[in-house]
Amino acid sequence: MRENRVLCSLLFLIFTISSCVNGEDPYRFFTWNVTYGDIWPLGVKQQGILINGQFPGPKIDCVTNDNLIISVFNSLDEPFLLSWNGIQQRRNSFEDGVYGTTCPIPPGKNFTYILQVKDQIGSFYYFPSLAFHKAAGAFGGISIASRPRIPVPFPPPDSDFTILTGDWFKKNHTDLKAILDGGSNIPFPDGLLINGRGANGYTFTVEQGKTYRFRISNVGLTTSINFRIQGHTMKLVEVEGSHTLQNIYSSLDVHLGQTYSVLVTADQPPKDYYVVASTRFTNPVLTTTAILHYANSAGAVSGPPPGGPTIQIDWSLNQARSIRWNLTASGPRPNPQGSYHYGLINTTRTIRLANSAPIINGKQRYAVNSVSFIPADTPLKIADYFKISGVFNPGTISDNPTGGGGYLQTSVMAADFRAYVEIVFENSEDTVQSWHINGYSFFVVGLDGGQWTPASRLSYNLRDTVSRCTVQVYPKSWTAIYMALDNVGMWNIRSENWARQYLGQQFYLRVYSPVNSWRDSILSRRMLFFAVAPLEGKLGLSRDSTGPVLCHEGVTVTDPSPLVFDMIKRLSIGSIYTVRCR
């Protein structure tokens, strides 16, 4: 990183935790140690990234509005970050765990994430967001249960299973990253995993006559999957925090970054059955299996796994359109989901986002509206709050496709707090795209083939489309969403294809309010926490004259730069800690 951009990171402490979150909401504490470890998911020894020795990592079970205090110790030899896919971080983008908002945890140090799952229910997951760590593990499930007095539109299941599935590579994450850094794309994956295991490596034990909830997340890097259970149907009940109409499916397409929650009743003859995941829209088709084992099983699994759809786009599109919001069910609050009439609100802005795959300076890159994102030396949220010049400029990405050649830029789009926007994802390529927006859920009002035009709005579902945080765009197609910008902050909009994200198919949305209020942003009620992450050089720490030094062990106190002193003078809220690279 360049020395003239001195801030590696800033984070935030609390005067008292109760000043940031509702003191009546419960706290859940987690201590995680992140280490390397040997894993053999496809029969080849690899360097995995483990959390408390586990691959995948431990599951987080919590309840709406819970406060999660997650202390992460980085025992790797490189910086590390965790992000929380689908957790909206209300008023608090500093805890989002992507490099544009949070500086990485340096080797040998620790950082405590302070999250609140405010007004959320449902199924999500966490993952490592830095470098190409996602190819090595450190991901895990998150389930948010409804509060006791909030009705749930189905009887409590007898048990709950998390399924983390997706494509996998035999190459180490460092080798994959080197391929991308060299200007090439990564190869086709070597296989698929279910909960960190290869074919028939994981077993789900059920009892005949009971009903189970399966939370299915595609945590892979490059491919959509189809999920199915031999001889059983699946009742869809929730998608990324939204209760859905309870349609019955024999199989489900789960695109990159997406999560579905289904109910499965063990109502078949007692034996073992295949649980199957296979790739979609690929040649060849990769398949892996786990086992659904009846506790009173009379026989082992036999025969080939049941086949699923392969290249059929219309099949997938029609299934996506069939997934609807349950208008009468409660969400995280008692009122019905359908009491929010998203289709009756006038949009104030239309943003069209087109993905592309340009060659820039002789290397493969990926872009949004011709801009291929490059990270700044300073987290964008920090630079924005402290008005540090030269880091980024709002408006460096257009609202519409430019049709021009690709170029490198730290791209940030400006947006107004409380605006209501229409976003159209346009895909002129031959591959399925998957898009995620941090800090928000949105309404998927339309999906179709061909070129989007204003006349496409005539086909929008303005009554009961699902609200979610990750959406697919089919080849030569478009997907349109409505989104209320009700969460101040700096938010990442990215491809969930991890190679494309790494090589630039992402940008940040700066949702800005001119009023600096704790009601809109927790920062105004927080102190600076040491966030950390020198990516080059030595780490320096400075503080003002009041209060004890609160930081990671082993940090050396050094003289601060003039910029650091300037930041201290601006805050005047107590003890302040800053970090810079030298």
Secondary structure, 3 states (H helix, E strand, C coil): CCCCCCEEECEEEECCHHHCCCCCCCEEEEEEEEEEEEECCCCCCEEEEEECCECCCCCEEEECCCEEEEEEEECCCCCECEEEECCCCCCCHHHCCCCCCCCCECCCCEEEEEEECCCCCEEEEEEECCCCHHHHECCEEEEEECCCCCCCCCCCCCEEEEEEEEEECCCCHHHHHHHHHCCCCCCCCCEEEECCECCCCCEEEECCCCEEEEEEEECCCCCCEEEEECCCCEEEEEECCEEECCCEECEEEECCCCEEEEEEECCCCCCEEEEEEEECCCCCCCEEEEEEEECCCCCCCCCCCCCCCCCCHHHHHHHHHHCEECCCCECCCCCEHHHCCHHHCCCCEEEEEEEECCEECCEECCEECCEEECCCCCCHHHHHHCCCCCCCEECCCCCCCCCCCCEEECEEEEEECCCEEEEEEEECCCCCEEEEECCCCEEEEEEEECCCCHHHHHHCCCCCECEECEEEECCCEEEEEEEECCCCEEEEEEECCHHHHHCCCEEEEEEECCCCCCCCCHHHHEEEECCCCCCCCCEEEEECCCCCCCCCCCCCECCCCHHHHHHHHHHCCCCCEEEEEC
